[in-house]
């Protein structure tokens, strides 16, 4: 195993057969943070040997997701398909050393032997027909049949490792058969490529999902056969949906890149993912600098984490409130333009964002809220009839007359509104509601004096005149 004096080298090694999902992003975050805490190296490796399912679009989606999150790699990305010569070199070495062998059993023959084993109540496995042993005579090589290469797994003993998340795990070698490490066309298989990559890249800590636990004893045996140094393994439990089931598309957005489209900030997602299966006391909100300083493997949870959309939204609201308005403006502007917002000659977008971001859970919420400043009002007819009554119209006309001369600042508008209310013996909602409808087109807005100031005198007078005509 690695020692305390070994420079930390972690890796994130996704398969580009789909989007970067939340579980993968969390694995990447943990691996990145651990390397950064100890001044180590974080490696990005694209495991693209599944040629039929791997796509350039999926590769780009992974890279885009990593960039959005800010999980920048120190080395890579390395692509397994570009390392085929190296894999063939190691395969040839293993064949020469006798730790691997050619197997000429056809797929049909392998399936038939497994059926016989199932019928006998045994665990289905390759029976070692082509495994070379001292004094054993191998069958005649079939004509015109290309062999696979199998790893010569130990027949006896156990594979034991101290998993940094799950504790000590022991698997009997009798539970494993001789794994295919190269297909008939010579293409190496997943478990073999992973071992060679981790060996060549001097990976010291493998942090990954616990769906890989069954791969680990096989990889350990292959690595030992190569004479490599074993990394420390940590298998993190999966992320579950709110219903306790494995997170999937039916739970909503599970691709990382769905979240910026829904208006989430990367720092909120990172903070949230960090708390899914790891804790530092009662800390809930923290920066990535703090996280890297705190992160350790001892406090990774052994239990599955449960995804909570409301908690993520709460965190996103927190980071939106902290975010610079100029930064938010760059995110909101394209959303408004897509909706046909009239931005020219309208109130400053940074100012309207600053006014309305406090209650927004997402950037999209901000865009929806500020839209009232960048479109013509279209109040509901029933609401107009309810609030802009014949009784209130003279008050609105009085208010409009005062708007023509008052200093156009909220500090002057507020006392003017109070004067109107006092003179007409009204309460604030009786005036504010019709004002909001006529000027903003809706009943819900922040304080009316602030909203009026942002709309500007000319727009307010024009809309009041139109509404009272």
N, C-alpha and C positions, 0 to 999 in steps of 0.2 A: 504493500500500500504506500501511498504518498506520505511524506513526512512534513513536519511543521516548517522545515527549512526549504521546502520546495516552492518555487514561485507559483502562485495560484494561476491556473489556466482553466477557464470554463468555456462551454460552448452552447450555442443554440443551434439545433440541427433539424429544421422543419422539412417535411416532405411537400413539394409544391404540387399537390394534387387537389388543392382547394384554397380557400381564404385562410388568413391567419386568424384562428379562433381565440377566444378569451383564455382558454387553458394554455394554449401555446404562448400567448403574450405574457401570461403570468410566469411560465417557466423561463421565458427569455428575461423577464424582469429580475427574477431571483438569481439567475446565472450572472446577469450583468452586474447586479448590486454586489454579489459576493466577490466578483473579480475586482470591482472598484474599491470595495472596502479595504482589500489587502494589496492595493496597487498592482493587481495582476492584469491578465489579458483576457478579453472576451472575444471569442471566435464565432463568426457566423458561417455556418456550413449548410449548403442546400443539398439535401439527399434526394437526388433526382433520377435514381436508377430505375424507378417504375416508369418506364418510357411511355407506356400506353396511357397512363393517367396524369403524368406530369405535363404542365403547360407553361409557356412563357408568361401568360397572364397571371397564373398562380404565383410564379416567382416574383413578378412585379408587385402583386398584392402583398406578399410577405415583406418585401423591401419597403413598400409604401407604409405598411403598418408599423414597421420598426422605426422608420424615419418620423412618422407622426408622433409616436410615443417618445422619441428622443433616445432610444436605446441603440446608440451608435456602437458598432463593432470596432474592435482594435485591429483585427485581422479578418480577411475574407472580403466578400463571400467566396467560399471555395465550393466548387461544383463537383459532385462525385463523377459525373459523366466525363469530366476532363481529367480524371485520375485513373482511367482504365489501365493504362500501362503499368502503373504502380500496383494495382490489384493483381494483375497477371503475374507480375514479378514475385509477389508474395505467394500466390497460388503455386507457382513453379517451385518456390523454396519449400513449401509445405509438402508438396508431392515428393520432392527429392528427399526430404527428411523423414517421410513416412507418417507425418501427422495428418495427412489427407490422402485420399485415394480416389481412383476412377470407379464409378458405379455404372454398370450397363443395364441395370434393371429398368424396364420400360415403365411408364406411368401406370399402364394397365396391370403389370405384374406387382407393382408396389400396392396398388389399390386392392388387388386380390389377396395379397398377404395380410393386409389390414382387415379385410373382411373375415378371413379365417381367424384372426386374433379376436375380433369382436365376437364371433360366434363362440369362441372358447372362453369368453369372459375376460380376456386379457386386454391390456391397454394397447391400442393400435400403434405400431411403430415399424420402422424399417428393421428387417431381421438380420442385416449384416451379411447378406449373400456374397457381396463383393468386397467385404472387409478383409484385408490381408492379415493373416495371423501365422505365426510360426507353425510349420507342418501342415498348413491348410492348402488344399488344392482348389484353386478358383475355377469357376465354369469357363467354358470356351467363350471367347469374345464374339458376340453376335456380329454378323456382317452388316455393314451399312447402318449401324446404330451409334449415334454420338453419345458419349457418356456425360453424366453430371460429375461434379467433384463433391465428395462428402468429407466432412471433418471427422477425424477418428476420435470420437468422444471417449473419455475414460469409461471403462465398464464398471468400475467399483469406486467406493469412496463417496464423499459429499463435496458440494460446493457451498462454502459458507462465506458470507460477507456481513460486515457491520453497516447496515443501511443507516445513513445519518438521519433519516426520518422514521423508518419503521423498526429500527433496532436490528438485532442479529437475525439473519434469514439463512436457513440451511435447506438445500435441495439435493436429493440423492442423484448421483449420476445414472442410476438405474432408471430414473424417470425420464431421461433424455436419450433419444436415439442419435444416430450419426447425421447431423444436419447437412443439407445440401448447401454448399457455399459457392458453387458456380453452376449455371444452367448448361444445357447441351450446346448452346451457341457460345459458351465461354463467358457470358455475362455474370459477374459476381452477384451474390444475393445480399439482402439488407444487412443481416447480422455480421457477415464477414466484412463488408465495407465499413461499417461503424467501428469495428475493432481496429482495422488498419488505420482509419482516420484518427481515432482517438490516440492510437499509438504514435503515429507520425506527428500529430499536432501537440503531443505531450500534454494532453488534457489531464488535469489533476482531480477535478470534481465534475461528476456527471449528475446534474440536477434535471430530472425529467418526470413525466407523469407516471403514475403507478400502473398504467397499462403496459409498461415496459418491464415490469418485474420478472415476467417469465422469460424475457430475452436475456436478462442479466447473467444467469449461470452459464448459458451458452457462450456469451461474449467473454466471460471470465476465463472459461476453459480455452477458448481460441487464443486469447491474449497470453495466457500462461504458456501455451504451446509455441507461441512466437517469442517467448522470453521477454515480454514487455512488462512494464510496471503497471500495476492495477491502480486505476483512479479510485477515489471515494465515490460511492453511489448514494444518491438520495432520491427516493421515489415519492413524489407529492401526490396526495389523493386528488381525485377529480373534482371539478366544480359541478354542483347540482343546481337545478332550477328551484324556484320557490316551492314547487310541488314535491321536491325530494327526488325527482327523476334526473337522469343525466341531461345536462344542458344541450339543447338542440334547437333547430330552427323554429319549432313551434313555441319556444319561449320568447321569440322576438329576435332582436339583433344579436347574433353571436359572432359575426365577423367584426374584427376590430375596426375596419374601415366603414362599418355601418354607423359607428358612433360619432365621428366628425360630421357625417352627413346629417345626423340627428341633433347636432349642436352641442356636443360634449367637448370639453377641453382636455388635452392630453394629460395635464397635471392631475386632473380629477380622476381620470381613468387609472393612471399610475398609482395614485394614493389608494384608490379603491382596490385594485388588484393586489397591492402589497398586503392589505389586510385580509385577503381571502386565503386563509391558511397559514398566516404568520401574525405574531403580535409582539408588541413592545409595551408591556404594562397596559395601561388604559388609553394609550395614545391612539387617537382616531385620525387626526389631521396633522400632516407633516410634509415637509419638502423632500425631494429626492436626495438632497444633500444630507438631511437628517437620516433618511432611510438607509443610505449607504453606510453611514456611521454606526447605525444600530444593527443592521441586518446580520443575523447569524443563522446557522443551520439547526441549532439546538431548539429554537422556538418555532420550527415548522410543525404544523399540526398533523397528527396522525389520522384525523377524521376529515371526511369530505367537507369542503366549504360550500355554502349555499349562496347563490347569487340573489341579490336584493336590489331591484331596480330603484326603489324609493331611496335607499341609502346612497346609491350612485348619484341620483338626482340631487340629493341634499348636499353631497360633496361638490357637485358641479356648481350649484348655487353659491357655495362658499367661495370657490375659485373665480367665478364670474364677478362676484362683488369685489374681489381683490384685483381683478385684471385691469390693465390700463385701457381707458376708453378708446384710445387710438388703435390698439390691437383689436379690440372688439369691433371697431368700425370696419376694419378690413374683412372681418368674417361676416358681418351683417350686410354690408353694402351689396354683395352679389345676390343675396337672398331677396333684397328689396328690388333690385333691378330685374330679377327674374319675374317678380310679381307686377312689374310695370310701375313702380313707384316714381313719383315726380320729385326728383331730388334737387333739380336746379332751382335756385331761388327760395328753397325751403329752409327750415331751421337746421342748424348745424347737427349733423348726425352724431357727432361725439357728445354733444350736449343732451340730445334726446336719449341716447344710450345711457348716459350718466344718470338721467332722471328715472329711467325705467328698469335698469338692470337688477335692482335690489331684490325684486320678487321673482326674477326669471330663473328657472331651473336649467334652461338651455339657451344657446345662442339663437336657436329658432324661436324660442319664446320672446327674446328681445326683439327680433325682427317683426314678429306679429304685433308686439306691443307698440313699437315706434311707428308702425305703418300709418297710424292715424294722422301723423304729421305730413305724410307724403302721398296722400290721395284725397280726392274730393269726398266730403262726407256724404253718406247715403243712409241717414237714420231711418229706422223702421217707422212706417206710417202709424202703427198703433201706439208706439212710444211717443211720437210727436203729438198725437191727439191727447195722450195722457198727461204729458208734461208741458207742452207749449199751448197752454189754454188761453182763452180770451182774457182771462183775469190776469195772467202773467205777462201778456204781451206789452201792456203799457210800462211795466217794470223793466222789461228787456229794452224798450225804446229809450227809457230814461238812462239805463245802463250804457247803451250805445252812445248816447249824447255825451256822457261823461268820459267815455273811452276816447273821444276825439281830442280831448285836451289834457288828460291825465299823463303824468310821466310814465313811460312804458317800462316799468320795472315792478317786479312782484312786491317790493317794499312799498310802492305807491298804490299798486292795484289792490292789495289786500285791504287797506283802510277804506279805499273807495267802495269796495264791495260791501264792507260793513256799514258804511253810510247809507247805501241803497237799501240794504236789509232793514236798517233801523227806521228809515223814513217811511218804508212801505209795510213795516211791521211783519216781516217775513223771517223764516228760518233759512239757514244756509241751503239745505237741499232744494227748497222751493225755487231758488234762483240758479243754483249750481247745476241741477239736473238739466233744465232746458238749455242752459249755456253749453254744457258738454254735448248735448245732442246736436245743436245747431252748428257748433264750431268744430267738434271732433267727430261727430257722427255716432257717438256711443255714450253710455251712461257711466262707465267705469274709466276713470283717469286719476292720475295723482292730483294733488291740491290744485284747485282751479286757477289760483293766481299764478302759479308756476307754469301751468299749461298755457294760459293766455299769453304770458310773456314770451314763451318760445314760439307760439304761432305768429306773433307780430301784430301790430295795430291794424295794418291794412287788411290782412286776412280775416281777422276777427270782425272788423266793421263790415267787410264785404259779405261774410257768411251770415251775420246777424241781419243785415239788410235783406238778403235773399230769403232768409227764413221767416222774416216778419212781413214780407210783401203780401 
